[in-house]
Amino acid sequence: MFNLKGKVALVTGVGSPEGIGFASAKLLAKAGAKIFITSTTKRILEREKRT
């Protein structure tokens, strides 16, 4: 895995916990990036607590 420390990632479509957006956000965070997530649903508030 590569190092993204000091980088920022904006990930859209993170409303579903089984979706590619949430999975991508988790991987980017593991690589060290600071994550900003967005969604068109209120489920995004649940994702915020898991990352």
Secondary structure, 3 states (H helix, E strand, C coil): CCCCCCCEEEECCCCCCCCHHHHHHHHHHHCCCEEEECCCCCCHHHHHHHC
